[in-house]
Amino acid sequence: MAEVGYYTKEGLEKLKEELHQLKTTERYNISKAIAEARDKGDLSENAEYDAAKEAQGLHEAKIAKMGEMLANARLLDESKLDTSKVLALSIVKIKNIKNGAVMTYQLVSESEADLKAGKISVASPIAKGLLGKKVGDKTEIAVPAGNVEFEILEVSR
């Protein structure tokens, strides 16, 4: 069984739009490429046809995967989130104890993650280390650069 994914309203809409795009425009373009390659003659020696068929298979697999993600998607009501501890969709302000750097992140689903926008995946090492913590808690998190100790300064939604 696929893993349940939690999404904001915007993230769920984006997923639906992308799946619709794959099923309509993208699928049509691949069918067109296959038809054009087929018109070029002998299919047994037609590399363009083989490539188009392979692209079609990969595309259909992507549609199936996204359809499964959508079927297992759950919309989180941000107004009902508990702000006493860090949860999925929480906005958390943390301080790196060693260098004093303060960062603010929102914990979102993997497909919504965008570091430039301050959104990190709940599956990332930092998010996993923050989940369940409360304001004032200190936690040591293993990141690629080594272990870093953070203090939770604020949790909001």
C-alpha positions, 0 to 999 in steps of 0.5 A, spaced: 500 500 500 502 506 498 504 511 503 499 517 505 501 524 503 498 530 507 497 536 503 495 543 503 490 546 499 495 549 494 499 543 494 493 538 492 491 543 487 498 543 484 498 535 484 491 535 480 493 540 475 499 536 473 496 529 473 491 533 468 496 536 464 500 529 463 493 525 461 491 530 456 497 535 453 503 530 454 499 524 452 497 527 446 504 529 444 507 522 445 501 519 441 503 524 436 510 522 436 509 515 435 504 516 429 509 520 426 515 515 427 510 509 425 509 513 418 516 513 417 516 506 415 519 499 417 518 499 425 523 493 426 529 498 424 525 504 426 529 507 432 525 513 433 519 509 434 522 505 439 524 511 443 517 514 442 514 507 445 519 507 451 517 514 452 510 512 452 511 507 457 515 511 462 509 517 461 504 512 463 508 509 469 508 517 471 501 518 470 500 511 474 504 513 480 501 520 480 494 517 480 496 513 486 499 519 490 492 523 489 488 517 491 492 517 498 492 524 498 489 527 505 488 535 505 490 538 512 485 543 515 491 548 517 486 552 522 485 545 526 493 544 527 496 544 534 501 549 534 504 546 541 508 542 537 511 541 531 507 537 526 506 536 518 504 543 515 507 547 522 511 553 521 517 552 525 523 558 527 529 554 529 536 557 532 542 553 530 546 553 537 553 553 534 553 559 530 546 562 532 543 562 525 535 563 525 531 559 520 524 559 519 521 553 515 514 550 513 514 542 514 510 540 507 509 533 503 515 531 499 512 534 492 511 541 495 518 542 498 521 548 496 527 550 500 527 557 496 520 558 499 522 555 506 518 549 505 522 543 507 519 535 506 517 532 512 521 526 510 528 530 510 532 529 516 531 536 519 524 535 519 524 528 522 528 531 528 523 537 529 517 533 529 513 532 535 518 538 539 515 544 543 518 551 543 524 551 548 526 544 546 533 543 543 534 537 539 541 534 535 539 532 528 544 529 523 545 532 517 550 531 511 555 536 514 555 532 521 550 533 527 547 540 528 544 542 535 537 546 534 533 550 539 525 551 537 524 558 538 517 558 535 511 554 532 505 556 528 501 554 522 
